[in-house]
Amino acid sequence: MNKRTVLLADDDPGLRRLVGATLGSEHFHLLAAADGEETLTIARDSLPSLILLDINMPRKNGLEVCRLLKADPTTAHIKIVMLTASGSDVDRTRAFEASADDYFVKPFSPIALLDKVYALLG
């Protein structure tokens, strides 16, 4: 079975460890980035199938990163799930205006995250 590549972009090391334990298995190849600039570099170099992208990050916020990736024909196909601690309608709208494919509120259960990833990657 081919592993699908997932890029987790979040500045919280604890969340990166949790997602790594959840997705970093025989089913997914997990990459990680701690800020927006690093996310752009890794996404452009690796072309992952999915990016789990925190909204509030240093060096470029997730909304800006999402807009840049979706505007680039080389990376526009990558599915992007915005991760945020805010479940507000305003933040949800901003994420979809940035062309995010989905929106996921932190904290979340590992099983719910796994279900979301499988649903998006088929």
Buried (B, 14 or more C-beta within 10 A) or exposed (E): EEEBBBBBBBBBEEBBEBBBEBBBEEBBBBBBBBBBBBBBEBBBEBEBBBBBBBBBBEBBBBBBBBBBBBEEEEBEEBBBBBBBEBEEEEBBEBBBEBBBBBBBBBEBEEEEBBEBBEEBEE
